[in-house]
Amino acid sequence: MSTILEDVEDRPFIPTEYVVRLARTPWERAGYHALRREVFCHEQKVFKNDDRDAIDGTAIPIIAACCMAGMPDRIVGAVRIHEPEPGVWRGSRLAVHADHRKLGRIGAELIRMAVCTAHGLGAIRFLAQVQEQNVLFFRRLHWKSLGSVTLHGLPHHDMEADLSRYPAHGQDQTWLLRPQPRTRQVA
């Protein structure tokens, strides 16, 4: 029987479903913070030990969780939103686990959930400071650059979402996502 498994390569579990929603439970919030720490402290080394700041006290955490047997199992995407002034909302700390970045729309769906939720809460503007390597990705999602800025020693862009592309919805939304791996088209 061991010969059956000899040719199976060691690879991460790839789920067929994800849920994207506001973090609701203590384990979702713990996974949200653990993922941010993994991406921003260990992988990118933007922060030393923890990326939490004063904004976390009022921010709304949004997660993407992979599902096992139809139930959320592990947090693999995170973003937060907050309202620093009436009608102006900001998104920050967008993170997707490295094993799940090539599966398609997880980052885009987190952004969509963030902007649509803020729009439903009265946003008239939605802004984010986006790392330079992600500017094109955000432009494809109907964001415009307001100029460049340096944050934590890294080049970023102040960017604004086109709210007409993000319909308002309530905080109880849960989206089911069934991404497909990207395939390259050969001409």
Stockholm file with secondary structure:
# STOCKHOLM 1.0

chainA/1-187         MSTILEDVEDRPFIPTEYVVRLARTPWERAGYHALRREVFCHEQKVFKNDDRDAIDGTAIPIIAACCMAGMPDRIVGAVRIHEPEPGVWRGSRLAVHADHRKLGRIGAELIRMAVCTAHGLGAIRFLAQVQEQNVLFFRRLHWKSLGSVTLHGLPHHDMEADLSRYPAHGQDQTWLLRPQPRTRQVA
#=GR chainA/1-187 SS CHHHHTTCCCCCCCCSCEEEEECCSHHHHHHHHHHHHIIIIIISCSSSSCCCCGGGGTCEEEEEEEEETTEEEEEEEEEEEEEEETTEEEEEEEEECGGGGGGSTHHHHHHHHHHHHHHHTTCSEEEEEEEGGGHHHHHHTTEEEEEEEEETTEEEEEEEECGGGSCCCCTTCEEEECCCCCCCCCC
#=GC SS_cons         CHHHHTTCCCCCCCCSCEEEEECCSHHHHHHHHHHHHIIIIIISCSSSSCCCCGGGGTCEEEEEEEEETTEEEEEEEEEEEEEEETTEEEEEEEEECGGGGGGSTHHHHHHHHHHHHHHHTTCSEEEEEEEGGGHHHHHHTTEEEEEEEEETTEEEEEEEECGGGSCCCCTTCEEEECCCCCCCCCC
//
